[in-house]
Amino acid sequence: MRSIWNGAISFGLVSIPIKLVNATENHSVSFRQIHTEDGGRIRYRKVCELEEREVTSAEIGKGYEDADGSIIPITDEDLAALPIPTAKTIEIVAFVPEDRIDPLQIDAAYYLSANGVPAAKPYTLLREALKRSQKVAIAKYALRGRERLGMLRVVDDVIAMHGLLWPDEIREPEGVAPEAQVTVRDAELDLADALMDTLGEVDMATLHDDYRAAVEELIATKVEGGAPAEKAPAGEAGGGKVIDLMAALENSVRAARTARGEAAGSDASAEAGVSAGSGAEAEVTRLGDRRAKKASSSASPSPSARKTASARGSAPAAPKEVGGKKSTSTAAKKKGAPAKKAATKSTATARKATAGKADTGKAGTGRAAAGKATAGRTAAKASVKKTAQKKAEPAKKTAAKRRASA
């Protein structure tokens, strides 16, 4: 890497020759100004206002504009004659804990490289001293015509220097904080903590500039003569009014967990111990109870089925009175009563057996029990019907004979 400044670190009476190297680089895509009609370059020319002619760089110097608009020339010799001890020296003035430095002050970053073999020993000494003390060095140095403030710290096996803004260059945040009085509840803080935990950490090396990549792809497409891609649909605009902060936090936690591939059933409100919606308690039914209840309901016959079974199991209905006398089929009705009673008893027994099987509470056998109960009930109905028909046959024959004799 090419050095941009050569000098020395002044560490008490120790002097460490070093080279200053840029630690960062700008990868932004830069554009040129062109004439939209013909694509010609637009250039800025340096013209002297008095002579109205273009001048070269060798003819250009420095000048300070006074309050009345007059220009005061300042030459390089004038600046070189100023008593600046840090013109070619990074002068360490103090060692402080790193957390004493406000990140707002941090500016450009540089690497300090030992300049030559004799500088290796004192360079290593300063580096190891900074490591063991867990402190940073505050220093002054001059660069590009002005004195600056810097912070020296260790990065891997190299001493790095961050340019710092002077304390009076940091503006006070007056009028920036919200003026409205807002109370933040513990439940909201719990959800915010849950969101922070869900998002977790990130490997800084995996972050990249998506916009720059899109611009480079656009340029490559146009170089090849292709058409630019259609504009992607814009997402929801942010910065709107938050209607329900709790709901927004819960949705954010849920979305973050989904993005990380975690189970969707883990809710933020359950983790935080809060409920953002209604205060009604949910009724919880165990899985086994639900299956047993379902099996019992499917095994029990419906009212219409019970009515049909009763009608099938009873004896044939007796005719109404003829000529003021009861029909001779009354005897048949009496004889059929025991059969009806037996059918009812058989049906009740089948129901008890079915209910007993359904009440076992075993979810895996509920449907099988219901099937067995249905088969048993069908067989019982068939048996009762057959028995009633056999007992009713003598009564039918007797009634037929009497009608014939009459």
RANORBEL-V251734 format. One record per residue. PHI is phi in degrees with one decimal (999 if undefined). OMEGA is omega in radians with two decimals (NA if undefined). Layout:
phi = (PHI PHI)
omega = (OMEGA OMEGA)
//
This chain:
phi = (999 -81.9 -79.2 -110.4 -162.7 -118.4 -173.5 -150.1 -93.5 -95.9 -118.3 66.4 -91.4 -92.2 -117.7 -117.9 -63.4 -139.9 -117.8 -99.8 -125.4 -62.8 -92.7 -127.8 -145.2 -97.4 -102.6 -64.2 -78.3 -99.2 -118.0 -107.9 -83.3 -132.1 -84.2 -64.0 -76.1 -125.2 78.8 -70.4 -68.3 -102.0 -120.2 -104.0 -109.9 -89.1 -120.2 -76.4 -67.2 -76.7 -91.9 55.1 -138.6 -76.6 -117.6 -88.1 -65.1 -67.0 -92.6 -102.3 -125.3 -106.5 -156.9 -107.0 -88.1 -76.7 -62.1 -84.9 93.8 -75.5 -101.7 -106.0 -67.0 -128.2 -96.4 -64.7 -66.6 -61.5 -71.0 -67.8 -80.9 -69.3 -77.6 -109.2 -67.5 -97.2 -57.5 -130.2 -137.1 -95.3 -95.1 -76.0 -109.7 -167.1 -124.2 -136.4 -61.9 -63.8 -72.2 -77.9 -90.4 -73.7 -56.6 -63.4 -81.4 -69.8 -120.6 -71.1 -121.7 -136.9 -103.2 -105.5 -107.5 -63.8 -97.1 102.4 -65.1 -61.9 -82.5 -63.6 -65.9 -66.3 -62.2 -64.5 -60.4 -64.9 -62.0 -68.8 -65.3 -65.8 -62.7 -69.9 -79.2 54.1 -125.0 -119.8 -100.2 -99.2 -138.6 -114.3 -154.8 -112.4 -151.7 54.1 79.8 -150.9 -83.1 -130.8 -109.6 -138.4 -127.7 -101.0 -145.2 -98.4 -122.5 57.8 -111.7 -125.0 -87.8 -107.6 -126.1 -103.9 -68.0 -117.5 -74.4 -67.7 -52.8 -77.9 -93.0 -93.2 -79.5 -74.5 -80.2 -77.7 73.2 -96.1 -69.4 -59.1 -84.8 -71.1 -80.2 -124.2 -107.4 -101.9 -79.7 -63.3 -63.1 -67.8 -65.4 -62.4 -67.5 -63.3 -63.1 -63.7 -65.6 -62.9 -66.5 -68.6 -64.2 65.9 -100.9 -142.4 -80.9 -59.1 -69.4 -86.4 -81.9 -147.7 -88.8 -68.3 -65.9 -62.6 -63.0 -67.7 -65.7 -63.5 -66.2 -61.8 -63.1 -63.6 -64.9 -70.6 -64.0 -80.7 86.7 -85.2 -93.0 -64.8 -67.4 -67.7 -66.9 -70.3 -61.5 -71.6 -78.3 -66.8 -70.0 -91.8 85.0 -77.5 -73.2 -82.8 -76.9 -133.0 -64.5 -62.0 -63.1 -63.2 -66.2 -62.4 -63.5 -65.4 -64.1 -63.4 -66.6 -65.7 -67.8 -63.4 -64.9 -86.7 81.3 -82.0 -64.4 -74.8 -76.8 -81.0 -91.7 -67.1 -68.1 -68.2 -69.3 -82.5 77.8 -133.4 -127.4 -87.8 -103.4 -71.9 -94.5 -69.2 -88.8 -82.9 -85.7 -108.1 -116.1 -66.3 -61.6 -63.8 -64.9 -64.1 -67.7 -64.5 -64.5 -65.5 -64.7 -64.0 -67.2 -74.7 -78.4 -72.7 -70.4 -73.6 -56.3 -65.8 -66.9 -63.7 -64.8 -65.4 -63.3 -65.4 -66.3 -69.1 -81.6 -86.3 -75.3 -60.2 -67.6 -77.1 -70.4 -70.0 -62.9 -120.3 67.3 76.0 -114.0 -68.8 -66.6 -68.5 -79.0 -61.0 -63.2 -65.0 -63.2 -65.3 -68.5 -79.2 -61.0 -59.6 -65.9 -63.7 -64.0 -66.3 -64.7 -62.9 -64.9 -64.5 -63.6 -62.4 -63.5 -64.6 -64.6 -61.2 -63.2 -66.0 -63.6 -63.5 -71.3 -73.0 -81.1 -65.5 75.2 -89.3 -63.7 -73.6 -108.7 -61.6 -68.9 -64.5 -63.2 -63.1 -65.6 -64.1 -64.3 -62.9 -63.3 -64.5 -65.4 -65.2 -65.2 -64.6 -62.5 -62.2 -66.7 -63.9 -61.8 -64.5 -64.0 -65.9 -65.1 -64.3 -72.2 -84.7 -62.5 -60.0 -64.6 -64.1 -64.4 -62.4 -66.5 -69.1 -64.0 -64.3 -66.2 -68.0 -67.6 -68.9)
omega = (-3.08 3.13 3.12 -3.10 3.07 -3.14 -3.10 3.01 3.10 -3.09 -3.01 3.08 -3.14 3.09 -3.07 3.09 -3.10 2.98 -3.13 -3.09 3.09 3.13 -3.12 3.07 -3.08 -3.13 -3.13 3.10 -3.13 -3.11 3.05 3.04 -3.11 3.03 -3.01 -3.09 -3.07 3.10 -3.14 -3.14 3.02 -3.10 3.08 3.14 -3.13 -3.03 3.06 -3.09 -3.10 -3.10 -3.13 3.08 3.12 -3.11 3.12 -3.13 -3.14 -3.13 -3.05 3.09 -3.11 3.07 3.13 3.14 -3.12 -3.11 -3.13 3.11 3.14 -3.11 3.10 -3.12 3.08 -3.11 3.09 3.11 3.10 -3.12 -3.13 -3.12 -3.13 -3.12 3.11 -3.12 -3.09 -3.10 3.14 -3.05 2.96 -3.01 3.12 -3.11 -3.10 3.02 -3.07 3.02 -3.06 -3.12 3.06 -3.11 3.09 3.13 3.10 -3.10 -3.00 -3.10 -3.10 -3.12 -3.12 2.95 3.08 -3.11 3.10 -3.08 3.11 -3.12 -3.13 -3.11 -3.06 -3.09 3.14 3.09 3.13 3.12 3.13 3.14 -3.12 3.10 3.09 3.12 -3.05 -3.12 -3.08 3.11 3.06 -3.14 3.06 -3.03 3.02 3.09 3.14 -3.13 3.11 3.00 3.09 3.10 -3.05 3.10 -3.10 3.09 3.12 3.08 -3.08 3.04 -3.02 3.13 -3.08 3.01 3.11 3.11 3.07 3.01 -3.13 2.99 3.07 -3.10 -3.12 3.08 3.10 -3.12 3.07 -3.11 -3.12 3.12 -3.12 -3.12 3.10 3.14 -3.12 3.08 -3.08 3.08 3.12 -3.12 3.11 3.13 3.11 3.08 3.11 3.11 3.09 3.08 3.13 3.11 3.11 3.14 -3.12 3.11 3.06 -3.11 -3.13 3.04 -3.05 -3.12 -3.12 -3.12 -3.13 -3.08 -3.13 -3.11 3.13 3.11 3.13 3.11 3.13 3.11 3.10 -3.14 3.14 3.12 -3.14 3.09 -3.14 3.11 3.14 3.12 3.12 -3.13 3.12 -3.11 3.12 3.12 -3.11 3.09 3.14 3.14 3.12 3.09 3.14 -3.13 3.12 -3.10 -3.10 -3.08 -3.13 3.13 3.13 3.12 -3.14 3.12 3.12 3.12 -3.13 3.14 3.13 3.12 3.10 3.13 3.14 3.10 3.12 -3.12 -3.13 -3.08 3.13 -3.03 -3.13 -3.10 3.10 3.14 -3.10 3.12 -3.12 3.05 -3.08 -3.05 -3.05 -3.13 -3.11 3.14 3.13 3.10 -3.08 3.09 -3.13 -3.08 3.14 3.12 -3.14 -3.13 3.12 3.13 3.13 3.13 -3.14 -3.13 3.12 -3.14 -3.12 3.14 3.11 3.11 3.14 3.13 3.11 3.14 3.13 3.14 3.13 -3.14 3.13 -3.08 -3.10 3.12 3.13 -3.09 -3.14 3.11 3.14 -3.13 3.11 -3.14 3.08 3.11 3.08 -3.14 3.13 -3.14 3.10 3.13 3.11 3.12 3.13 3.13 3.14 -3.12 3.10 3.13 3.11 3.14 3.13 3.12 3.13 -3.14 3.13 3.11 3.11 3.12 3.13 3.11 3.14 3.13 3.13 -3.14 3.13 3.11 -3.11 -3.08 3.14 3.08 3.11 -3.06 -3.05 -3.08 -3.09 -3.09 3.11 3.13 3.13 3.13 3.12 -3.13 3.12 3.12 3.13 -3.13 3.13 3.12 3.14 3.13 3.14 -3.13 3.14 -3.13 -3.14 3.12 -3.13 3.13 3.12 -3.11 -3.10 -3.09 3.11 -3.13 3.11 -3.14 -3.13 -3.12 -3.13 3.12 -3.11 3.12 3.14 3.13 3.13 NA)
//
